């Protein structure tokens, strides 16, 4: 999905978000109707909150992808599990264990290596990529809460519908570019990749704790680095590689800490 977004350089971010979510509306609605379930859902307040956070996260992510190398944007977006730890501590009163503190510090240090701060306007896309991780972490936390009240298809329908409808005013006001044939295929691919990922991710967070799943999501960094090299000949610099490694190590420490805590 990320590579497809980056390849659509001439398409506005708003238009990409619109097409990213459009297919999800039809598929999720069909699946709910087939199961004879209401499309309105049960926990509407948290469904809307999860959708709003998801929309802000994807908007930040798509913007960052258009401005910085693919691997860098993906690496910074992968800090989202650490935001889950912080958000849980602030709003749910969960304690941050010593081992998790070490993992957090490693992730912050790793982000610094990737961003390579110069303390000027050039940092903005990287900061926005970090914001995408914050919103994603918040949304993932809410998915764990919604598993008690709503089906994955309901969650996806809300996200897809709210994200799509929210983009319509911007499209009407001029944030729309008529795509050429290759861009039409790109937008179709974007919708297919994103919808598939939404269903897989939502089901995953429904059946397993977020802490356990986080370690597997880091494979995204490897995939994106390979795809970025093949499609755009992008090779991460040494600092980005070091930063990505630190974030991965922090993620592994956080994963191992959660598993050990559960076993105890």
Secondary structure, DSSP 4 states (H G I P E B T S, - for coil): -HHHHHH-TTS-HHHHHHHHHHHHHHHHHHHHHHTT--TT-S-HHHHHHHHHHHHHHHHHHHHHHHHS-HHHHHHHHTTHHHHHHHHHHHHS-----HHHHHHHHHHHHHHHHHH---SSGGGHHHHHHHHHHHHHHHHHHHHHHHTTTS-HHHHHHHHHHHHHHHHHHHHHTT------HHHHHHHHHHHHHHHHHHHHHHHHHHHS-HHHHHHHHTHHHHHHHHHHHHHH-----HHHHHHHHHHHHHHHHHHHHHHHHHH-
